[in-house]
C-alpha cells in the first residue's frame, strides 16, 4: 500500500539578502502579499492537498514565523469582543494544525535544510515547498504532483520551461516525456550555462520526496559555497531509483526577486473581490498617467 503524503517541509532559514533592508530583522517568508505573508500561501497550498503536518526549517531571526502560526490570545479576545467572527476564525484555523519548528544552525544549503527534517518525517513520503516560489492558488500544482507520486510511487519534481537567458539560475533536467507533462528524468545539472543545459526544463520549488532521499543527502559532499545541494543528492538517487518530473504550465511568481514579488502582489490583489475593482481602476489611471508623461 502506498503511504499518503501527509507532511510538508518548508525550508525557511535563508537570509533574504535580495530584500534588504526589509529582511534585516524580519523573515523574507513573512513579507506580505496583499493580506497574507508569503509563507501562508505555501501552507494553504499544502492544506488544500489534505496535508496536516507542517515542518518549518528556520534560522536566526525567524521567530515571527512561529508566532504567526500560533494562537494570539490578546488579538483573539479583541476580535471576539468586536464581533469580528470571520477574521477570528481565519487566524484560529491556522493555529489548529500541527507545526514543528527546527532550527538550521548554519546556512548549509537546501539539501541540509531538508535533512534537518528527518526526525519528524521519519519513513514517510513528504512534500517540500519553497515559499518564495509562489503558485497561483487556482493552479493545483502540488495536487497534480501527489497524483503522479501515487501512480509511480517515486520522487516527483516540479518543472517549468524557462527562457535560455535564465537557465543558469536553476537545476535543469534531461528526460523523456512518458505521458502529457510527465517526464521520466535521466539526468539533472545544477545551474548550468545556457550552452551546457540539457533542456529548458528547470526544477522549481515543489518536490514530492521519498524518505530514502535522506540517505543520499547524508552522503552528499558540500559543493559550491560549502552548501549541500539537493540536486546532487537527487542525481545519486536517480542512479538507483526512477525520478519523475511534472511540467507545470500554470502561473508561478518568483517571490525571492523584487519584480516577481511585485507581480505576485498585483496578480493576487486582482483576485481579491474586495480590492479588485478599485485596484484595477488605480492601475489603469497610473498607466495612463505614465503614458501621457512619456509622450
Secondary structure, 3 states (H helix, E strand, C coil): CCCCCCEEEEEECCCCHHHCCCCCCCCHHHCEECCEEHHHHHHHHHHCCCCCEEEEEECCCCHHHHHHCCCCHHHHHHHHHCCCHHHHHHHHHHHCCEEEEEECCCCCCHHHHHHCCHHHHCCCCEEEECCCEEECCCCCHHHHHHHHHHHHCCEEEEEEECCHHHHHHCEEEEEEEEECCEEEEEEEEECCCCCCCCCCEEEEEEEEECCCHHHHHHCCCCCHHHCCCHHHHHHHHHCCCCEEEEECCCCEEECCCHHHHHHHHHHHHHCCCCCHHHHHHHHHHHHHHHHHHHC
